[in-house]
């Protein structure tokens, strides 16, 4: 065991054109939303094949704009998984609506058609579903078993929380084409980053028009268009009380450089995942999530492992022991039904979410990013095995 190796949970790779593009923005004298942001939007429209890509300052902002544009309002019910980050639920409350939390598929950590259909039998007034592509796994959307098919049949809005799922694919289609709206995250630990930022994707012209309007104070002309238009820059109207969600050009400049290397960074994550899958799949005391799509179609934002009752230590003790060996980890996530606000407001209990509870009680996420070396990957695997299942044969790591 090499105790001198230190593996942080995440690293940011800015080895491309980030500095050059940011310098261009600084030298232009125009630092807020402008040509770089528009270029990033265009890059996503071309890659995803969607009608509209709207850059914003976070995935949370994109989700908020999505629900607003889908007409969600006070008293409406929005179905979502309890296994997600708090932002997925909080945007529902922004609208005065109520999150209807449901359990997840234990194999993927995601919603599927059967879970949603069962919930709708008891809650037929649900107005929208937020589907979280947990860890970068692309949820099945099309066909008779697809979630988008179900929502379309029921007249329910479908929003994809794809914060983890860039650039995931399913059946030769990028996540971002199914349902009404897809929301992406460019947070610092994502496959590509803008530091802080997000993107709203849609083919619906009305949703796009509303999101663009509300992205910047409800003003009918964005600041860059006012600058380049022959019409007076100070002349505008406010059509609705909007928000301040636009992406500045400095962030977009970083994003454009990252976008140029997006598939390479994803494939490097895939190689990390392949190493973990090879060496951890049969370790006693560990459960891995099922991946029923080609490895190249998964975004591999996370590599979560779940400690079972066979594990030699608890999840919390494993995290501490890994930290002592220089291995950074995280937990995704403490579920929504465990958070005080939602638990008390909606009277939630753990017994209602048995699969989510099993995942939450045992899960931790291992480092997975394009800058991990073979030596670091071996150190992570050796450390996990030694802590979770001491004595397990590790000779295969020599291969």
N, C-alpha and C positions, 0 to 999 in steps of 0.2 A: 504494500500500500504506500503510495507516494503522498506524504502529508504536506509536501511543499507546493503542490499544485493548487492554484486558486481559480475557481470557475464562477464568475458572477452570473446571476440569473439572466441578465440581458446586457448586450453591448450594442451600440449604435455604429453602423458602418457609414461614414461620410467620405469614402475614398474616391468618389466620382467627381462630378462637376459641381458639387454643392457650393464650394467657395467661389468658383467662377460665376455661377448664376446669381448668387447673393451679391457679389460685387457689382454685377450688371444692374441689379435693382438699386443698390446704394448709389451708384454713379448716376442713375437716371433721375434721382431726386424724387421719385414717386414710389413710396414704400407700402402704401395700402393696396387694396384690390385694383388690379390693372392687368397688363398684358400677360404676365406670368401666370396669374390665376386663370385667365381665359385659356391660355395654352394648356394648362393642366386639365381643365375641364374638357377641352378638345381631345386630349390624349385618352381620357377615359371613355368618352363617347365612341371613339374609334375602336378601342380595345374591347369594350363590353358589347358594343353594337346597340346601344340604347339611344333613345331620342334626345335625352337631356342628362347632363351631368352638372350638378350645382355645388360648387366648392363652399365649404363653411368652416367654422373655427373648431368644430369637434363633432364626433359622431353623435353625442348627446343632442347638439343643436340640430343635426340632420333628422334625428328621431322625432324631436319636437316639431320641426317643420313638417315632417311626414304626417304626423297625427293631425296637425292643424289643417293641412291640405286635404286630408281624407275626411274632414268634417267631423272629427271626434270632438264631443263637447261634454258639458256637465251631466253627470248621471249615466253616461255611456259605460258599458263594460268592455274592457280590452283584455283578451286572453294572452297570457305569456307564461313561460316556464319560470319556476322559482329558482332554478339553477342559472343565474345570470348576475351580471353586475347591476348595482342599484340604479344606474342610469336608465335601464330598460323600463323599470317600474316608475321612476320619478317623473318621466316625461308624460306618462298617463295622468298623473296627478296635476301636472302643469295645466292640463286641459280641463281639470275638474272632473275627469272621468275616474273610474275605479279599475284597478288591475285585478283580473281574475287569474290567480296563480294555479298552475297545474304541475303535476309530476312529469318526469321525463323518461325517455327510453333508457334503461340501464346500460345498454350496449354502446350508445352514442352520446348520451347526455343531452339529446335534442328532443324537440317535439317531432311527432309524425302524424300522419292522417288519422290513425286509429285513436291516438290520445286526444286529439282535437275533436274528432267526431263524438267521442264519448262525453267530453265536457260539454259540447253543444247540446246534447240530449237533455242535460240538466239545466243548461243556461242558454236557451234559444235566442235570447235578445242580444247576445254578443255582437258588437259592431265591427270589431277588428281583431286580428291576431298578429302578435309580434313573434316571429320565428327567429330564434337565436341559433346561428350556425356555430355551435360550441366548439372551440379549439381549432376551427378551420375546416370542420367537416361539412360538406355540402348536402343539405337536406334534400331528399327526393321531392321535387315539386310537380312534375308533369306525370301524365298517365293516370290510370285508374286508382293507383295508390298514392298519388301525389298530393301534397298539402295545398298547392296552388289550385289544383283541380277541385278539391273540396271547397275551398273558400269561394271560388268562382261559382260553384253549384249553389252555394248558400247565400250568395250576394254579400259576402263579408270581405272587408278590406284586409289585404295581407301586406304587412310591412316586414321586410327582412332586416334583422339586426345582424349585419355581416361585418361587425367590428373585427372579427377574427378571420374572416373568410376571403381575404384578397391574397392571391388571385385563384380562388377555388373554382372548380368546374364540375358540372354533372351532365352526363350525356352530351358532351361536346358544346356545352353552353356555360358561359361564365355565370357565377352567382351575381345577380344584378339584372337578369332578364325576366325572372318570374315574379308574379304578384304585382302589386301596385307601386311599391317603392322599395328600394334597397338603400341601406345606410352603411357607409364604410368609415373606418377609423384610421387615422394616420398618426396615432399617438406614438411616443418615442420607442416603445418596445414592439411595434408592429413590423410586419415584413418590409413595408416602406413607411417612412415617416416624413411629416412636415414639422416635427416638434410637437405642435398641437394642430389638429385639423381633422376634417372629415369631408365626405362627399355624399350627396343625395343623387341617386340614379332613378330615372323613371322614363317610361314611354308615354305617359299620360300628359298631354299638353296642358290640361287644366291644373293638374297637380303641380307641374313645373312652374306655371305662371304664378300660382299662389305662393309656392316656396321661394321663388325669386323675389317676389314683392315683399314677403315677410322677413326675408333674410336681412334686409337693411332698412329697418324703421318703417316699413310700409311705403317707402318713397317710390314713385313711379319711374325714376331713372337712377341707375346706380352711378356711383361717383365717377368711374372711369368713362362711362358713356357720356356723362355730362361734360367731361374734360375734352373728349375727342369730337363731340357733336358741335355743329355750327350754332346750335341754339344756346342761349345764355346758360352758363354753368350753374348759376344760382337759382335758375327757374325750375321748380319741380313742384309736385303735388304729393300729398300723403293720402293714400287710399285706405289705409287700415293701421291700427296701432301695432307696428311690427317689432322686430327684435334687432339686436346688434350681433349678427352671426356670420358676417362676411370673413373670408380668408384673406389676410394681407399678402402682398406679393413676395415679401421676404420668405414667408412660409411656403408659398407656392414654388419659389425658386428651388428650395431644398427638395420639395416634392418632385419637381421635374427631373432633377438629377437622380433621385431615388427610383423614379419610374423607369428610367433608362436601364436600370439593373434589376428590375422587379422579378422577372422570371429566374434570373440567375440566383438571386437571394432566396427565392422560394425553393428552387431545386437543391440548394445547399441545406436548407432546413429539412427537405425530404431525405437527404443523405444522413443527417443526424437521426431522424426518425427511424430510418432503416437500421441503423446501428443499435438503437435502443430496442427496436422490435426483435432483432436477432438475438440479443443477449438477455432481455428481460421477460420475454414472453412466457417462459416456463418456470420462472422463479417462484418457489412457494411463498405465499404471503402477499403476492402482488397480483392485481388484476389490471389489464390494459383495455382501453376502449376498442371496440370493433371498428374496423375500417373496411366497408364493403364497396368502396370505390377504388379505381386505380390509384396507386400511390401518387402519381403525377397530377392527379386532379384535386388532391387535398392541399389546403393552404399551409398546414402544419404550423399554425401560430402557437399552439400549445402542445406539449407532450405531457399530459397528466397521467399519473399512475395512482391506483387506489390500493391502499393497504387493507388486507382482509384480516379476519380473526386469526389466521395462521401466522401472521407477521410477528416477529420477535419483539417488536416495539410498537407503540402507538404512533399515529401520524405526527402528533406534536413533538414527541421524543425523536422521531426520525428526522424532522426538520432541524432540530437542535443538533443532532449528531452529524448531519450532513454539513451544517454550518461550521462545526468544529473542524471538519475536514476540508473546508474551503469551498464547499459546493453551495451556491445560492439557489434557493427555491422560492416558490410562491404557492398560494392556494387559490383555486378558481372553482367555486366561490363559496363564501358564506352565503347560503341561500336567502332569498328575499323574505321567506316566512320566518327566518330566525332574527331578522332585524327589528329592533324595538318598535319603530313607527308603524310598520306594516303588521307586525304581530298583534300589537295592541289595537290598532284601528279596525282591523278586519277579523280579530279573534282567531288567528291562525294557530294551528298546532302541528307539531312534527309528524304526528301519526298520519296526517293527510298526505304526506309526501314521502312514502317509504323508500322509493328508489333514489330520490334526491338526497335523503338523509344518509343512505349507505355511501353515496359518492362523497358527500360533504365530510362525513366523519373520517373517511380514509384517504382523501385525495391530496396530492401535492403535485406541483408542476415542475418538471426538470428543465434545465437550461436547453434552449433550442434556438439557434440562430446561425447565420452564415459564417461567423468568425470563429466558431468552435474548432479547435484542432483535434486530430485523432488522439493525441495524448490526453487532452482534457475530457473527451468523450469516454475514454477508457477509465479515467479517474472517477468520473461520475458513476459509471456502471459498477465499477468495483466497490465504490463506497455504498451505493444503494444495496447491492447484494450482501455485503458484509454486515450492514446494519439491519436489514429486513430479514435476511435468511442466512445467518452465519453458518459456515460449513458447507454451503451450496457450492458445487463444483464450478470453478471459474476458469478452468483450463481452456474453455472455448474462446476466451478473450485473446488468446495468443494467435488466433486465426484471423 
